[in-house]
Amino acid sequence: MTISIPSGDTPGTRLATRLSFFIAGFGTACWAPLVPYVKTRLGVDEAGLGLLLLCLGVGSVVTMPAAGALSGRIGARAVILAGSLGLAVTLPLLAVAPTSAAIAVVLFAFGASIGAVDVGANVHAVEVQEAAGIPLMSNFHGLYSVGGLIGAAGMTGALWIGLAPSVAALAAAFILALAIVVASPRLLRTRAEDQTPLFVRPRGIVLLIGLLAFVMFLTEGAMLDWGAVFLTENKDFPASQAGIGYALFAGAMTIGRFTGDRFTRLVGARSMLLIGATLATIGLLKIILLPAPLSLIGFLFVGLGAANIVPLLFTQAGRQKVMPAGLAIAAMSMFGYAGVLLGPALVGFVGKAFGLPIAFGMLAAMVTVVAACSQRATQPA
């Protein structure tokens, strides 16, 4: 448990929280356009690159429990700043590290930084939202999406006009540093009221929330990794147009997050979770069943439906009393990251065995479970 100093809800603390999510989304997205350059520089094949990329995921997952515990002991501010500085330092190193071993180490540190910022930002967001007494989490998560869009587009544009990867990465690091400077004095300073344990096994409502987060992160990852493949192989879209599906999904999710808090205030968390999961389920079924180009409507439905589910789950993780809020948010983040890491492989396995329509139908069934659990997941614990 923490005591915030000063009051948790001010324009400054909201700005700092938004910048924390922006940093996480921007830093993560800036890495994606660098991947082909790293692959070429090191001369590794797809399997070798896959093993290197695994280091990023392992770094995040390993760090998240510690980030949750430290958020409870010394406050989310220190965790956010440490993770943000780690992103600013490691991103340029990814563009110049000369060997596979060096890249593996830097990717682990980069992933650890992402994990720290993710957990710290969500802990901080829960504190600010509770102080405000109104839903704010969806808007905060919307800045992650904005950061991702700006990071991916900015880095791609910089490389397109001929900037060296090292120069582009340094420019991105400068933006990260600027965001840190602006956010730092506005982040809540907290102190621990009691000693938060380093690890608590997820149980009860936290376990349920974590499993629901796993489903939603898995679904979001499937849209990214398999949406275009589904459109080309099952809806006869040309490869040059297959990215439209994910673009519609990402755009709808961004819009949904910036409007979600208002609707949550109107209908309540339980109804918002139920409506969102139902919309996402309908969207997945539309993707499977409707002919091209009408199947694209399904991507819009999935984006709008999924937009506010994860923010609502983070809110519930922060409010429950079964375990310390920081550790609960860390546990939920780990479940979610597991969904991102395992989801593409799971969809690929089912798709190879039974076809991608069956794999997407599996996703629809899993999201239906989220809708069925909406009342239990939003009950006070």
C-alpha positions in Angstrom: 0.0 0.0 0.0 1.3 3.5 -0.8 0.6 7.0 0.3 0.7 9.5 -2.5 2.4 12.9 -2.0 0.9 15.2 -3.1 -2.7 14.8 -4.2 -2.9 12.2 -6.9 -5.2 13.9 -9.4 -3.9 17.1 -11.0 -3.5 18.1 -14.7 0.2 17.5 -14.2 -0.1 14.0 -12.9 -2.5 13.1 -15.7 0.0 14.5 -18.2 2.8 12.5 -16.6 0.7 9.3 -16.8 -0.1 9.9 -20.4 3.6 10.4 -21.2 4.5 7.2 -19.4 2.2 5.2 -21.7 3.4 7.2 -24.7 7.0 6.3 -23.8 6.1 2.6 -23.6 4.3 2.6 -26.9 6.8 4.8 -28.7 9.9 2.9 -27.5 8.5 -0.5 -28.4 7.3 0.6 -31.8 10.6 2.2 -32.7 12.3 -1.2 -32.5 10.1 -2.9 -35.2 11.5 -1.0 -38.2 15.1 -1.7 -37.0 14.6 -5.5 -37.1 15.4 -6.0 -40.8 18.6 -3.9 -40.4 19.7 -6.0 -37.4 19.0 -9.2 -39.3 21.0 -8.1 -42.3 23.9 -6.7 -40.2 24.3 -9.9 -38.2 23.6 -12.2 -41.1 21.2 -14.5 -39.1 18.4 -16.5 -40.6 14.8 -16.5 -39.5 15.4 -19.1 -36.8 18.3 -17.2 -35.4 16.4 -13.9 -35.4 13.5 -15.6 -33.6 15.8 -16.7 -30.8 17.2 -13.2 -30.5 13.7 -11.7 -30.4 12.8 -14.2 -27.6 15.4 -12.4 -25.4 13.1 -9.3 -25.6 10.1 -11.2 -24.3 12.1 -13.0 -21.6 13.5 -9.7 -20.4 10.0 -8.2 -20.0 8.5 -11.2 -18.3 11.4 -11.6 -15.9 11.3 -7.9 -14.9 7.5 -7.5 -14.4 7.2 -9.1 -11.0 10.2 -7.1 -9.6 8.7 -3.9 -11.2 5.4 -4.6 -9.4 7.1 -5.2 -6.0 9.3 -2.1 -6.4 6.2 0.0 -7.3 4.8 -1.0 -4.0 8.0 -0.4 -2.0 9.4 2.7 -3.5 6.6 4.0 -5.7 5.8 3.7 -9.4 7.7 6.9 -10.2 11.1 5.4 -9.7 10.1 2.3 -11.7 8.8 4.4 -14.6 11.9 6.6 -14.7 14.3 3.7 -14.5 12.5 1.8 -17.3 12.2 4.9 -19.5 15.9 5.7 -19.2 16.6 2.1 -20.0 14.6 2.4 -23.2 16.5 5.7 -24.2 19.8 4.0 -23.6 19.3 0.6 -25.2 17.4 1.7 -28.3 20.5 3.3 -30.0 22.6 0.3 -28.9 20.2 -2.0 -30.8 21.1 -0.1 -34.0 24.9 -0.6 -33.5 25.5 -3.8 -31.4 28.0 -5.7 -33.6 27.4 -9.4 -32.6 24.5 -11.7 -31.9 25.6 -12.1 -28.3 25.7 -8.3 -27.9 22.2 -7.9 -29.4 20.9 -10.7 -27.2 22.1 -8.8 -24.1 20.8 -5.5 -25.3 17.4 -7.0 -26.3 17.1 -8.5 -22.8 17.8 -5.1 -21.3 15.4 -3.4 -23.7 12.7 -5.9 -22.9 13.3 -5.4 -19.2 12.9 -1.7 -19.6 9.6 -2.2 -21.5 8.3 -4.4 -18.7 9.2 -1.9 -16.0 7.5 1.0 -17.8 4.4 -1.1 -18.6 3.9 -2.1 -15.0 4.9 1.2 -13.4 2.7 3.2 -15.8 -0.3 1.0 -15.0 0.3 1.2 -11.2 0.6 5.0 -11.5 -2.5 5.2 -13.7 -4.5 3.3 -11.1 -3.4 5.7 -8.3 -4.3 8.8 -10.4 -7.6 7.3 -11.5 -8.6 6.4 -7.9 -7.7 9.9 -6.8 -9.8 11.4 -9.6 -12.8 9.1 -8.8 -13.7 8.8 -12.5 -12.6 6.4 -15.3 -9.4 7.5 -16.9 -7.6 4.2 -17.8 -8.8 3.9 -21.3 -7.6 7.4 -22.2 -4.2 6.6 -20.6 -3.9 3.4 -22.7 -4.9 5.4 -25.8 -1.5 7.2 -25.4 0.2 3.9 -25.7 -1.5 3.4 -29.1 -0.6 7.0 -30.1 3.0 6.4 -29.1 3.1 3.2 -31.1 1.7 4.9 -34.2 4.1 7.8 -34.0 7.1 5.6 -33.2 6.5 3.2 -36.1 5.7 5.9 -38.6 8.5 8.2 -37.4 11.2 5.6 -37.4 10.0 4.2 -40.8 10.0 7.7 -42.3 13.4 8.5 -40.9 14.9 5.3 -42.5 12.9 5.9 -45.7 14.6 9.3 -46.3 18.0 7.7 -45.9 19.0 8.3 -42.2 21.3 5.7 -40.9 19.6 3.3 -38.3 22.0 4.6 -35.6 21.0 8.2 -36.3 17.3 7.4 -36.4 17.6 5.5 -33.2 19.4 8.4 -31.5 16.6 10.8 -32.7 14.1 8.5 -31.1 16.1 8.3 -27.9 16.1 12.1 -27.8 12.3 12.1 -28.0 12.2 9.6 -25.2 14.5 11.7 -23.1 12.4 14.8 -23.7 9.3 12.9 -22.6 11.1 11.8 -19.4 12.2 15.3 -18.6 8.6 16.6 -18.9 7.0 13.7 -17.0 9.6 13.3 -14.2 8.6 16.3 -11.9 4.9 15.6 -12.4 4.9 11.9 -11.5 3.5 11.0 -8.1 6.1 10.6 -5.3 5.0 7.7 -3.2 6.4 6.0 -0.2 5.7 2.5 1.1 3.4 2.1 4.1 4.3 -1.5 4.5 6.7 -3.9 3.0 5.4 -5.3 -0.3 6.5 -8.9 -0.8 8.7 -9.6 -3.8 6.3 -12.2 -5.2 2.8 -13.4 -4.4 1.2 -16.3 -6.4 -1.8 -15.0 -8.3 -5.0 -16.3 -7.0 -8.7 -15.7 -6.9 -9.9 -12.6 -8.8 -6.3 -11.8 -9.8 -5.9 -15.1 -11.5 -9.2 -14.6 -13.3 -8.2 -11.1 -14.5 -4.8 -12.5 -15.6 -6.4 -15.2 -17.7 -8.9 -12.7 -19.3 -5.9 -10.5 -20.1 -4.1 -13.5 -21.7 -7.1 -14.0 -24.0 -7.3 -10.3 -25.0 -3.6 -9.9 -25.6 -3.6 -13.1 -27.6 -6.4 -11.8 -29.7 -4.7 -8.5 -30.3 -1.5 -10.3 -31.3 -3.4 -12.5 -33.7 -4.8 -9.5 -35.4 -1.3 -8.2 -35.9 0.4 -11.4 -37.0 -2.4 -13.3 -38.7 -4.9 -10.7 -39.9 -3.2 -10.0 -43.2 -2.5 -13.7 -43.8 -6.1 -14.5 -43.2 -7.3 -11.9 -45.8 -4.8 -13.2 -48.4 -5.4 -16.9 -47.9 -9.1 -17.0 -47.1 -10.6 -13.8 -48.6 -8.4 -13.5 -51.8 -7.1 -10.1 -50.9 -3.9 -9.1 -52.8 -0.9 -9.0 -50.6 -0.5 -5.2 -51.2 -4.0 -4.6 -49.6 -3.9 -7.2 -46.8 -2.6 -4.7 -44.3 -5.9 -2.8 -44.5 -7.5 -5.1 -41.9 -4.9 -4.4 -39.2 -5.0 -0.7 -40.0 -8.7 -0.7 -39.4 -8.3 -2.7 -36.2 -5.6 -0.4 -34.8 -7.5 2.8 -35.8 -10.7 1.6 -34.2 -8.9 0.6 -31.1 -7.3 4.0 -30.8 -10.6 5.8 -31.2 -12.3 3.3 -28.8 -9.7 4.1 -26.1 -10.1 7.8 -26.3 -13.9 7.6 -26.0 -14.0 4.6 -23.7 -13.8 6.4 -20.3 -16.9 8.5 -21.2 -18.9 5.3 -22.0 -17.6 3.6 -18.9 -18.9 6.4 -16.7 -22.3 6.1 -18.5 -22.8 2.3 -18.4 -20.4 1.0 -15.7 -17.4 -1.3 -15.9 -19.4 -4.5 -16.0 -21.5 -3.5 -18.9 -18.5 -2.0 -20.7 -16.6 -5.3 -20.4 -19.6 -7.3 -21.6 -20.3 -5.0 -24.5 -16.7 -4.9 -25.6 -16.2 -8.6 -25.5 -19.5 -9.2 -27.3 -18.5 -6.7 -30.1 -15.1 -8.3 -30.4 -16.7 -11.8 -30.7 -19.1 -10.6 -33.4 -16.2 -9.0 -35.2 -14.2 -12.2 -35.3 -17.2 -14.0 -36.6 -17.7 -11.3 -39.3 -14.1 -11.8 -40.3 -14.6 -15.5 -40.7 -18.1 -15.6 -42.3 -18.5 -12.4 -44.4 -17.2 -12.3 -48.0 -14.6 -9.8 -49.0 -14.6 -6.9 -48.7 -17.3 -6.9 -46.1 -15.1 -9.0 -43.8 -13.1 -5.9 -43.2 -16.0 -4.6 -41.0 -15.1 -7.4 -38.6 -11.7 -5.8 -37.9 -13.4 -2.6 -37.0 -15.7 -4.5 -34.6 -12.8 -6.3 -33.0 -10.8 -3.1 -32.5 -13.7 -1.2 -31.0 -14.7 -4.1 -28.8 -11.2 -4.9 -27.5 -10.2 -1.3 -27.0 -11.3 -0.9 -23.4 -11.2 -4.4 -22.1 -7.5 -4.4 -21.1 -7.7 -0.9 -19.4 -10.8 -2.1 -17.4 -8.9 -5.2 -16.3 -5.9 -3.2 -15.2 -8.4 -1.0 -13.2 -9.8 -4.1 -11.5 -6.3 -5.5 -10.8 -5.5 -2.2 -9.0 -8.7 -2.2 -6.9 -8.8 -5.8 -5.7 -7.6 -6.5 -2.1 -6.5 -10.1 -2.6 -2.9 -9.1 -3.1 -0.9 -5.8 -3.4 -1.9 -3.7 -6.3 1.6 -3.5 -7.8 2.0 -7.3 -7.8 -1.5 -7.8 -9.2 -0.8 -5.5 -12.1 2.6 -7.2 -12.7 0.9 -10.6 -12.7 -1.7 -9.4 -15.2 1.0 -7.9 -17.4 2.8 -11.2 -17.3 -0.3 -13.1 -18.4 -0.9 -10.5 -21.1 2.7 -10.7 -22.4 2.4 -14.5 -22.4 -0.6 -14.1 -24.7 1.4 -11.9 -27.0 4.3 -14.4 -27.1 2.3 -17.6 -27.3 -0.6 -16.3 -29.3 0.9 -16.2 -32.8 2.3 -19.7 -32.3 -1.0 -21.1 -31.0 -3.0 -19.6 -33.9 -0.4 -20.9 -36.4 -0.5 -24.4 -34.9 -4.3 -24.6 -35.0 -4.4 -22.9 -38.4 -2.0 -25.5 -39.9 -3.9 -28.4 -38.4 -7.5 -27.2 -39.1 -7.3 -24.0 -41.1 -7.2 -20.3 -40.2 -11.0 -20.0 -40.1 -11.1 -22.6 -37.3 -8.2 -20.8 -35.5 -10.1 -17.5 -35.6 -13.2 -19.3 -34.5 -11.2 -20.5 -31.5 -10.4 -16.8 -30.7 -14.1 -15.9 -30.9 -14.9 -18.7 -28.4 -12.2 -17.5 -26.1 -13.4 -13.9 -26.2 -16.9 -15.2 -25.5 -15.5 -16.4 -22.2 -14.4 -12.9 -21.4 -18.0 -11.7 -21.9 -19.3 -14.5 -19.7 -16.9 -13.5 -16.9 -17.7 -9.8 -17.0 -19.7 -9.8 -13.8 -17.2 -11.8 -11.8 -14.2 -9.8 -13.1 -15.8 -6.5 -12.0 -17.1 -7.5 -8.6 -15.3 -6.0 -5.6 -12.8 -8.5 -4.2 
